[in-house]
Amino acid sequence: MIVLGCAKHSPKLQQITPKIIFFSTKDFRFYDTGFIKVLPNETTLEIFNTGHLLFSLSSFKNKICLNQQCYAKDTIIRKYFGDDSLRGLDFRLLLQGKEIFLGENKVLLENGFYQTIKRGNLEIYYEVSKEEIFFEERENKFILKIENLK
């Protein structure tokens, strides 16, 4: 007897890193343990409390999934920032602590870098060091801070 079938190829996990996550918007605030998962075409932020998944954000090139409900990237940008001014923001790069907006206004620091970016009425402050990633857009009260576990 010969059995033939196909299995869905699962992408290779490149990295999974435990972190302390502070994620705050106008609508919600989380401060707990989480993970950043890096796959070839996706980067995911998961926040847990007492072992239960509270929040998941999966970022792809053109879409973002919040708690497994997927939206066009532009829809999420408008939801969190009010308009399309930050349309070029790549959450995959942000979650991995890489330069955003092609390194615009990047200033090197001894232990990393920071960027200040203005688009329309919105201003971003983004700082990356060996210890943490910090992203803030004040107009819409959006803050994402990702710290290494100590």
C-alpha positions, -999 to 999 in steps of 0.1 A, spaced: 0 0 0 13 34 -10 1 65 8 7 99 -8 -1 132 7 12 167 11 20 186 42 21 223 46 57 234 49 60 254 81 85 284 79 116 280 99 117 300 131 148 322 131 146 335 166 124 336 197 134 359 225 117 364 259 112 401 268 94 425 292 69 444 271 51 477 277 26 484 250 2 513 254 -23 530 231 -54 551 237 -74 519 239 -53 495 260 -22 491 281 -1 460 286 30 455 308 41 419 311 63 392 299 63 385 261 81 371 232 94 384 199 93 356 173 112 362 140 103 341 109 114 348 73 83 368 64 68 376 97 77 391 131 53 385 160 49 401 194 31 380 220 23 393 255 15 368 283 1 370 318 4 340 341 10 318 311 -20 330 291 -17 348 258 -32 383 263 -22 399 230 -6 390 197 6 413 169 20 396 138 35 419 112 40 409 76 50 431 46 14 442 38 -7 431 66 -8 431 104 -27 405 125 -40 415 159 -50 384 180 -52 364 147 -76 389 131 -57 403 100 -60 437 85 -42 457 57 -12 474 72 -26 508 63 -58 501 83 -37 494 114 -16 525 108 -48 546 106 -62 529 137 -32 536 159 -20 569 145 -51 585 131 -41 590 95 -17 577 68 13 599 78 33 569 91 23 546 62 59 535 56 63 523 92 75 486 91 65 470 124 87 440 116 118 463 117 105 480 148 100 448 167 134 436 157 151 468 168 163 477 133 162 512 118 129 524 104 121 547 75 154 537 58 174 551 87 160 586 84 175 610 110 195 582 125 219 592 152 244 567 165 249 562 202 276 544 221 252 515 227 228 517 197 210 545 179 179 568 179 157 583 153 134 613 154 109 614 125 82 639 117 54 631 93 25 655 91 15 664 127 31 632 141 65 629 156 82 596 164 110 590 189 126 556 184 156 544 203 174 511 202 201 499 226 214 465 236 190 465 265 158 478 250 137 491 221 117 522 227 91 537 203 69 566 210 43 587 191 29 612 216 0 627 196 -19 593 197 -3 581 230 13 551 213 43 536 232 60 503 227 89 494 250 106 461 247 132 452 274 156 423 277 148 400 306 174 405 333 
